[in-house]
């Protein structure tokens, strides 16, 4: 079943919901809307990023992430947009923006409450 069909099925069930069900579903619907919006932004950002990329140094990445340069150096293995140029580390600006967008979308999806088990 496609996502659209699943949503249409859920929308058709709304008239049968009681007040308690609606109160429970409203925050979930808002979280779903936020997660979908974040995903659209991430996909849009991937398509509008320039073809050319430029490199950032450790100080620039640290400022962009709001972290210290020590944190950046300690977490190089977790930063998929990092690589070495000689003895220095450099970072893809486009890769950084994609990574941030993906993490933002993942965070929104993680905020969704877990699905209730069918009774």
TAKAZI-V464653 format. One record per pair of residues at least 24 apart in sequence whose ideal C-beta (glycine too) atoms are under 6 Angstrom apart, sorted by the first residue. I is the first residue (numbers start at 1). J is the second residue. If there is no record, write none. Layout:
I&J ; I&J
This chain:
28&113 ; 31&111 ; 31&112 ; 34&108 ; 35&108 ; 35&109 ; 38&104 ; 38&105 ; 38&108 ; 39&105 ; 42&101 ; 42&102 ; 42&105 ; 45&101 ; 49&94 ; 53&92 ; 53&94 ; 54&93 ; 55&90 ; 56&91 ; 56&93 ; 58&89 ; 61&91
